[in-house]
């Protein structure tokens, strides 16, 4: 009986050690969020606005004849930042970023004039959107 208890104790101890080690390896220290200077924020805002004008405004700007998914405010900073597609608390979860990162947006028009053809932006362009969000979605100069 004593041998069985000793074996059970050793097994339990081994399980506890393994559990502690696996917990330590999965939870590492997180890097603090990057802080952006005012100059960096201004540059991110300008670059973001330029990207939106070049890649998204054709379908998602107010007054566009090709408004898609009723999002017609990508060039209106205040509306965009307050919208459901921007999440400043979790920038990586922002629909604005995830749609681009996953290649769902932007889309180009097919022969019937429907926005069906997906055109994936480059990693640098997707990173620009994410960094703009991480910087707090700074406003661009109109």
N, C-alpha and C positions, 0 to 999 in steps of 0.2 A: 504494500500500500504506500509506503514511504517513497519507493522508487517511482511509482506512478505520479505522486504529488510533485516530486522533484522534476520529472520530465515535463509535467504540465506547467510548472513554474518557469522552467527554462523556455518553453515554447511561448508562454505569455510574455515573458521578458523580451524575447526575440521579436515578437510582433510589435510590442511597444517601441522598441528601438527602431525598427523598420518604419513604423508610422511616423515617428518624430523626424527621421531623416528624409522621408519623402515629402513631408510637409515643408521642411526647410528648403528643399531644392525647388519646389514649385512656387514658393513665395520669396522672391528676391526683392531687394530694395528697388523702389521705383525711382526713375530719374525725375527730378523736379521739372515742372513745365518750363519751357523756354520763355524767357521774358524778351519782349521786343522793344526796341527803341522807337521813339516817335518817327524817326526817319525811316526805319524798317517798316513800320505800320503804314506810313504814307506810300512807300513803294509797293507794298503788298496790295493796298487798296487800288492804286493806279493800275497795277498789273492785272488784278482780279477784274476790274471794270473793263479793261481792254479785252480780256479773254471772254467775258460775258457778251460784249458787243460783237466780237468776231464769231463766236461759236453758238451763242444761245439766243440772242436778241431777235433773230429772224422769226422765231416761233414764240418767244416768251417776253416780248416787250409790249408795253401798252400801245394799243392801236395797231398791232400787227394783224394782218389778215389771216395769219396762220397760227393763231394762238392755240397752243396745245395744252391740254389738261388744266385749262383755266388759270394757268400761272402766267400772268402778264405783267409781272413786276420785278423782273430780274435786274433791271437798271434803276429801280427805285430803292435806294439803300434802306430807308426807314421801313418800308413795307416788307422788303426781303428779310431783314434781320428779325422782324416781329412775326414772320410767317412760320408755318408748320414745317417748312423744309430746312430751317436753320435751328440747330441745337448748340448753343454756346457752352452749355454745361458738359456736353459730350460731343465735341466736334466730329469725331470719327463716326458717330451715329447719325449725323445730319444727313437728311435725305439728299440735300444738295450735293454733298460729297459722295455718298454711297452710290447714287445713280450714275455719277461720272466714273467713279472708281470701278464699278462693276460693268461698265461699258453699256449701260442702258441709255445714256445720254452722252452727247447729243445725237440727234437723228437727222438724217437728210431725207428729202422727199423722193418718192418713187414716181414712175411715169403718170400715175393717177393723182399726184399731188398729195399723197398721204405720207405722214412722217413715219416711215417704216424702216429705213436703212440705218442701222446703228453704225456710228463712226466713233470709235474709241479714241479718247484724248490720250496724249502721251502721259507717262508717269510724272513728268515734270509739271504738266498742266494740272493733273489731279492733285499733286502735292501743293501746288500754288493755292488751290481752293481750300485744301485742308489747313495750310499754314495761315491763310486769311481768317479762317474760322478760329483757329487756335489763338490768333492775335486779338481776338475779340471782335472780329468783323468790322475793322475800321472803315470809316466813310471815305469815299473818294471825292476829289474836287470835281465839281460839275463844270 
